[in-house]
């Protein structure tokens, strides 16, 4: 990302002129393959908007975004389709991100169907999808028999595991994790963090990990970027940012940080 600005239109009255509120101001950063960049800040600082901008889900007013050589903001056709396949998102509310009218197996298989992932020559389409869904669910710690059930039958942590299984179905290169543990109990947070760490190691994933919790960021991230009111005020290796913060805002965040969730692997 280079000098990204995101603005939303605002009209204060029926006949008033439209004004624009800039919620992201000049954000610049890189994420390398297999790396986790933590994007940290209070609610309303613009973190989630940055993540959505990468997937063209937020209106970028100026700047540029490049993903493995693809100009994201001007991508069309096959270039945009590649972006949709290689960059996925995990949301804060797992229940809200799963269609309540679809069975779990259909939810996890949906990306494979949308992108027409072919079955091997000697395997039927149905058998291929069933086998792949089973493997994805089991990799994320869910039993295969949950494929026939519906989202409301699972806990928040289980729903997040299902959402992660769907996110890795297409073997993406980048996953944007938008506060994926903040809606979960502390003990469940640890399990999800460990799952994401294992998947990164096994699949070579890069993460943009959006969070307000520096305790979590200290475990899972390689580098940290701290956002305040739409701007990045400090960035660097996570150990440096957390142990020797140079910006007063980072120092205030550190002063209020909780301890790491119990059960997080060292």
KERO-628737 format. One line per 8 residues: their letters; for each residue z, y, x of N, C-alpha, C. Coordinates in steps of 0.1 Angstrom, whole numbers. Each point is the difference from the previous one (the first is absolute). Last residue first. Layout:
<pases>
a	Z Y X Z Y X Z Y X ~ ...
</pases>
This chain:
<pases>
xxxxxxxx	230 -211 41 0 8 11 -12 -2 8 ~ 7 -6 -55 -1 -7 13 0 10 12 ~ 24 7 -48 -12 4 7 0 -7 14 ~ 37 -1 -31 -9 -11 0 -13 3 6 ~ 30 39 -21 4 -12 6 -10 -11 -1 ~ -14 52 3 4 -10 -10 5 -13 7 ~ 6 47 26 -11 -9 -4 5 -11 -10 ~ 25 48 -1 -2 -11 10 -12 -9 -5
xxxxxxxx	-1 51 -14 8 -11 -2 -2 -11 11 ~ -6 56 2 -7 -13 -1 11 -11 -2 ~ 3 50 6 3 -6 -13 -5 -14 -1 ~ -6 28 39 15 2 -4 3 -7 -13 ~ -45 3 16 8 -10 7 15 0 -3 ~ -29 33 -18 -3 -13 -6 8 -11 7 ~ 2 43 17 7 -1 -13 -2 -13 -6 ~ -23 9 40 14 -2 2 8 0 -12
xxxxxxxx	-45 9 -3 2 -14 4 15 -3 2 ~ -12 45 -8 -2 -8 -12 2 -15 3 ~ 0 31 36 12 1 -8 0 -9 -13 ~ -28 -12 45 -1 9 -11 12 0 -9 ~ -7 -29 39 -1 14 5 0 10 -12 ~ 21 -53 10 -8 8 -8 0 15 5 ~ 14 -48 19 0 14 5 -9 9 -8 ~ 8 -45 -14 12 1 10 0 14 5
xxxxxxxx	-34 -13 -31 13 -3 -6 12 2 9 ~ -46 7 14 2 8 -11 14 -2 -6 ~ -14 -27 36 1 13 4 4 10 -11 ~ -10 -46 -9 12 1 7 3 15 5 ~ -41 -11 -21 11 0 -10 13 1 7 ~ -44 23 20 5 -14 -1 13 0 -8 ~ -27 42 -13 2 -7 13 4 -14 -2 ~ -2 53 -27 -6 -13 1 2 -6 14
xxxxxxxx	12 44 -39 3 -7 13 -6 -14 -1 ~ -8 33 -34 8 9 9 4 -7 13 ~ -39 -1 -42 7 -9 9 7 9 11 ~ -11 14 -53 -4 1 14 8 -10 8 ~ 7 9 -48 -14 -2 2 -5 0 14 ~ 47 5 -12 -8 9 -8 -15 0 3 ~ 23 -29 33 8 10 -8 -9 9 -7 ~ 0 -51 30 -7 11 -8 11 8 -7
xxxxxxxx	-7 -35 46 9 6 -10 -6 11 -7 ~ -14 -47 28 -4 13 -2 9 6 -11 ~ 0 -45 38 5 7 -13 -6 14 0 ~ -9 -54 24 1 15 1 4 6 -13 ~ 2 -46 3 -2 2 15 1 15 3 ~ 24 -29 -43 -11 9 5 0 1 15 ~ 32 -26 -29 -13 -5 -2 -11 8 7 ~ 49 10 3 -2 -14 2 -15 -4 0
xxxxxxxx	16 45 -9 3 -4 14 -2 -14 3 ~ -6 17 -44 -11 4 9 3 -4 14 ~ 33 -5 -33 -11 -10 -2 -11 3 10 ~ 35 31 -1 5 -13 5 -10 -11 -1 ~ -9 44 -16 -2 -2 14 6 -13 5 ~ -18 16 -49 11 -7 6 -3 -2 15 ~ -30 17 -34 10 11 2 12 -6 8 ~ -55 -16 -2 14 -2 -3 8 13 2
xxxxxxxx	-51 -28 7 5 12 -5 14 -3 -5 ~ -37 -22 35 12 -3 -7 7 12 -5 ~ -49 -21 17 6 13 -2 12 -2 -9 ~ -25 -39 32 7 6 -12 2 15 2 ~ -32 -46 19 5 13 2 7 5 -12 ~ -11 -53 16 -1 11 -9 5 13 7 ~ -6 -50 13 -5 12 8 -1 12 -8 ~ 16 -46 -12 -13 4 -4 -5 12 7
xxxxxxxx	43 -21 9 -9 -11 -2 -14 4 -3 ~ 36 32 7 -1 -9 12 -11 -10 -2 ~ 11 27 -37 -6 8 10 -3 -8 13 ~ 25 -20 -35 -14 1 -3 -8 8 10 ~ 47 -4 4 -6 -13 3 -15 1 -3 ~ 26 38 -11 -1 -2 15 -7 -13 4 ~ 9 9 -46 -11 9 5 -1 -2 15 ~ 35 -24 -20 -13 -5 -4 -11 8 5
xxxxxxxx	44 16 7 -3 -12 9 -14 -6 -4 ~ 16 34 -28 -3 6 14 -4 -12 9 ~ 15 -12 -42 -14 6 -1 -4 6 14 ~ 44 -17 -5 -9 -11 -1 -15 5 0 ~ 36 32 -1 -1 -7 13 -10 -11 0 ~ 10 22 -41 -8 9 10 -2 -7 13 ~ 29 -19 -32 -15 -4 -2 -8 9 9 ~ 46 8 0 -3 -13 6 -14 -4 -2
xxxxxxxx	14 41 -19 0 0 14 -3 -13 6 ~ -21 11 -47 13 -1 5 0 -1 15 ~ -41 25 -22 5 -13 1 15 1 4 ~ -35 35 -3 4 -3 -13 8 -14 -1 ~ -19 19 41 10 9 -5 5 -3 -14 ~ -35 -21 31 14 -6 -2 10 8 -7 ~ -47 12 11 -1 -13 -6 14 -7 -2 ~ -24 47 11 14 -3 -3 1 -14 -7
xxxxxxxx	-45 6 12 6 12 -6 14 -3 -5 ~ -39 -19 36 13 -5 -7 7 12 -5 ~ -52 -15 17 9 12 -2 12 -5 -9 ~ -35 -27 34 7 0 -13 9 13 0 ~ -47 -22 29 11 10 -2 6 -2 -13 ~ -34 -29 13 4 4 14 12 10 -1 ~ -13 -43 -36 -2 14 4 4 3 14 ~ -8 -42 -31 2 1 14 -3 14 5
xxxxxxxx	2 -16 -46 -13 3 6 1 1 15 ~ 39 -8 -27 -10 -10 -4 -13 2 7 ~ 44 26 2 -6 -7 11 -11 -10 -3 ~ 23 25 -34 -4 10 10 -7 -6 12 ~ 21 -26 -35 -12 5 -4 -6 10 10 ~ 42 -18 9 -10 -11 0 -14 5 -4 ~ 37 29 -4 -4 -1 14 -11 -11 1 ~ 20 6 -42 -9 12 3 -5 -1 15
xxxxxxxx	31 -32 -14 -12 -3 -7 -10 12 3 ~ 44 5 15 -7 -11 8 -14 -3 -6 ~ 27 30 -23 -5 6 12 -7 -10 9 ~ 22 -15 -39 -12 7 -3 -6 7 12 ~ 41 -22 5 -11 -10 -2 -13 7 -3 ~ 39 27 3 -4 -5 13 -11 -10 -1 ~ 18 16 -40 -7 10 7 -5 -4 14 ~ 6 -39 -36 8 11 4 -8 11 8
xxxxxxxx	-21 -33 -39 4 0 13 9 12 3 ~ -25 -11 -41 8 -12 3 6 0 14 ~ -33 32 -18 14 3 -6 10 -12 3 ~ -48 -2 13 9 8 8 14 2 -5 ~ -26 -45 -13 -4 14 -1 11 8 8 ~ -21 -54 7 10 9 -7 -5 14 0 ~ -21 -38 23 -3 -1 -14 10 9 -8 ~ 3 -4 48 -14 5 -3 -2 0 -15
xxxxxxxx	38 -18 24 2 13 -6 -13 6 -5 ~ 6 -42 25 0 -1 -14 3 13 -7 ~ 0 -6 48 -14 0 -5 0 0 -16 ~ 40 24 29 -5 -14 -3 -14 1 -7 ~ 18 38 36 1 -3 -14 -6 -14 -3 ~ 2 27 43 13 -6 -4 2 -2 -15 ~ -39 14 27 9 11 -3 13 -4 -6 ~ -35 -31 12 2 8 12 10 12 -2
xxxxxxxx	-13 -27 -37 9 -7 9 3 8 13 ~ -32 17 -30 13 1 -6 10 -7 9 ~ -45 -3 12 5 14 1 14 1 -5 ~ -22 -41 -4 3 3 14 6 14 2 ~ -16 -14 -43 12 -7 4 4 3 14 ~ -40 18 -15 12 7 -7 13 -7 4 ~ -41 -20 15 3 13 7 12 7 -6 ~ -16 -39 -21 6 -3 13 4 12 7
xxxxxxxx	-22 5 -41 13 -6 -2 7 -3 13 ~ -45 15 1 9 11 -5 15 -5 -1 ~ -34 -32 10 2 10 11 10 10 -3 ~ -14 -30 -34 9 -6 10 3 9 12 ~ -31 15 -32 13 -1 -6 10 -6 10 ~ -46 1 12 6 14 -1 14 -1 -5 ~ -18 -43 25 -4 8 -12 7 13 0 ~ -16 -28 44 12 2 -9 -4 9 -12
xxxxxxxx	-27 -12 40 3 -12 -6 12 1 -9 ~ -18 38 25 -12 -7 -7 5 -12 -8 ~ 35 40 6 -7 -8 9 -11 -9 -7 ~ 13 46 -22 7 -12 2 -8 -8 11 ~ 0 56 -6 -6 -13 -3 9 -12 3 ~ 10 52 -16 2 -8 11 -5 -14 -2 ~ -3 45 -27 -9 -12 1 2 -8 13 ~ 24 40 -18 -8 1 12 -9 -12 2
xxxxxxxx	29 2 -38 -6 13 0 -10 1 12 ~ 28 -38 -4 -11 0 -10 -8 13 1 ~ 38 -5 27 -10 -10 5 -12 0 -10 ~ 39 26 -11 -9 6 11 -11 -9 5 ~ 30 -17 -34 -9 11 -5 -8 6 12 ~ 36 -36 0 -14 -3 2 -10 11 -2 ~ 48 4 -7 -3 -2 14 -14 -3 3 ~ 13 5 -45 3 12 7 -4 -1 15
xxxxxxxx	-2 -38 -28 -11 8 -2 2 14 7 ~ 35 -31 1 -11 -6 8 -13 9 -2 ~ 40 11 -25 1 3 15 -12 -5 8 ~ -8 13 -52 9 -10 7 -1 3 15 ~ -6 39 -37 -7 -10 8 10 -10 6 ~ 11 39 -27 -8 -9 -8 -7 -11 7 ~ 26 37 20 9 -9 -7 -7 -10 -9 ~ -14 24 48 -5 0 -14 9 -10 -8
xxxxxxxx	16 26 45 -5 -13 -5 -4 1 -14 ~ 21 36 25 -13 -2 6 -6 -14 -4 ~ 43 17 -14 -10 9 -5 -14 -3 5 ~ 39 -24 16 -3 -3 -14 -11 8 -6 ~ 16 8 44 -8 -12 -1 -4 -3 -14 ~ 11 47 25 5 -8 -12 -9 -12 -2 ~ -9 27 37 14 0 0 6 -8 -12 ~ -49 -13 23 7 12 -7 15 -2 -1
xxxxxxxx	-45 -14 32 12 -7 -6 8 12 -6 ~ -55 -6 17 12 8 -2 11 -9 -7 ~ -49 -3 35 7 -3 -13 13 7 -1 ~ -50 -5 29 12 8 -1 6 -2 -14 ~ -41 -22 13 8 0 12 12 8 0 ~ -31 -2 -38 3 -14 4 10 0 12 ~ -18 40 -17 8 -5 -10 5 -15 3 ~ -30 23 30 13 6 0 9 -6 -11
xxxxxxxx	-44 -14 1 7 -5 11 14 6 1 ~ -29 17 -32 5 -14 -4 7 -6 12 ~ -19 42 6 11 1 -8 5 -14 -4 ~ -39 1 25 11 6 8 13 1 -8 ~ -41 -14 -22 6 -10 8 12 5 9 ~ -12 35 -35 -6 -13 1 7 -10 8 ~ 13 48 14 -7 -4 -13 -5 -15 1 ~ 33 41 27 -5 -13 -1 -5 -3 -14
xxxxxxxx	22 40 22 -14 1 -4 -6 -14 -3 ~ 46 7 13 -2 10 -10 -15 1 -5 ~ 14 -30 37 6 -4 -13 -4 10 -11 ~ -25 -17 44 5 13 -4 5 -2 -15 ~ -2 -38 39 -5 4 -13 6 14 -3 ~ 12 -26 40 -13 5 1 -7 5 -13 ~ 45 -18 1 -8 -9 8 -15 4 0 ~ 24 32 -27 6 -14 0 -10 -9 7
xxxxxxxx	12 57 -7 -9 -11 6 7 -13 0 ~ 3 54 -22 6 -13 1 -10 -10 5 ~ 8 58 -4 -8 -12 1 9 -12 2 ~ 1 55 -21 4 -9 10 -9 -12 0 ~ 13 31 -44 -7 2 13 6 -10 10 ~ 10 -3 -47 -7 12 0 -8 3 12 ~ 16 -46 -28 1 6 13 -9 13 0 ~ 24 -32 -39 -11 10 3 2 7 13
xxxxxxxx	16 -52 -14 5 14 -1 -11 10 5 ~ -6 -47 1 7 1 -13 6 13 -2 ~ -24 -22 39 -8 10 -9 6 -1 -14 ~ 18 -21 40 -8 -9 -9 -8 8 -10 ~ 28 22 31 -7 -9 9 -9 -9 -9 ~ 30 30 -20 -12 7 5 -8 -10 8 ~ 42 -14 -16 -10 0 -11 -13 6 5 ~ 38 3 28 -4 -14 -1 -12 -1 -10
xxxxxxxx	21 42 4 -8 -4 12 -5 -14 -1 ~ 28 14 -33 -13 6 -2 -8 -2 12 ~ 45 -14 0 -9 -9 -8 -14 6 -2 ~ 32 26 24 -3 -12 7 -9 -9 -8 ~ 20 46 -8 -14 -3 1 -4 -13 6 ~ 45 20 -14 -5 6 13 -15 -2 2 ~ 31 -15 -37 -8 12 -2 -5 6 13 ~ 41 -31 6 -9 -1 -12 -6 14 -2
xxxxxxxx	14 -9 50 7 0 -13 -11 -1 -12 ~ -11 -21 49 3 13 -6 7 -2 -13 ~ -34 -28 39 14 1 -5 2 14 -5 ~ -36 -41 18 -1 14 -5 13 3 -8 ~ -17 -38 40 9 4 -11 -1 15 -4 ~ -33 -40 24 4 14 0 9 3 -12 ~ -18 -46 28 7 5 -12 4 15 3 ~ -41 -37 21 12 9 2 5 4 -14
xxxxxxxx	-40 -27 11 12 -7 2 12 8 1 ~ -44 26 8 0 -14 -5 13 -7 4 ~ 4 53 -2 -8 -10 7 1 -13 -6 ~ 3 53 -17 7 -13 -1 -9 -10 7 ~ 8 58 -2 -8 -12 2 9 -12 -2 ~ 0 57 -17 6 -12 7 -10 -11 2 ~ 10 53 -25 -8 -7 10 8 -12 6 ~ 0 42 -42 6 -12 6 -10 -7 9
xxxxxxxx	3 45 -28 -4 -2 14 5 -13 7 ~ 18 10 -46 -4 11 8 -3 -4 14 ~ 10 -16 -56 -1 -5 14 -7 10 8 ~ 9 12 -43 11 -9 1 0 -7 14 ~ -19 46 -29 -3 -9 12 12 -8 3 ~ -20 25 -46 12 -3 8 -3 -10 11 ~ -30 37 -31 1 -13 7 13 -1 8 ~ -21 28 -47 5 1 13 1 -14 6
xxxxxxxx	-27 26 -43 5 -12 6 4 3 14 ~ 2 37 -40 -9 -6 10 6 -12 6 ~ 12 15 -51 2 4 14 -10 -6 9 ~ 7 -6 -49 -11 9 5 2 5 14 ~ 32 -30 -21 -13 -5 -5 -12 9 6 ~ 43 -5 31 -2 3 -14 -14 -3 -5 ~ 16 -11 44 13 4 -5 -1 3 -15 ~ -28 -34 35 -2 12 -9 13 3 -7
xxxxxxxx	-21 -30 46 11 3 -9 -3 13 -8 ~ -22 -43 37 -1 13 -8 12 1 -10 ~ 1 -24 50 -2 -3 -14 -1 13 -8 ~ -8 -19 55 5 10 -10 -3 -5 -14 ~ 2 -14 57 -1 -5 -14 5 10 -10 ~ -18 -6 56 7 8 -10 -3 -6 -14 ~ -3 -15 56 -2 -3 -14 8 10 -9 ~ -12 -9 51 2 13 -7 -3 -1 -15
xx	-10 -44 22 -1 12 8 1 12 -9 ~ 8 -58 5 0 12 -9 0 12 9
</pases>
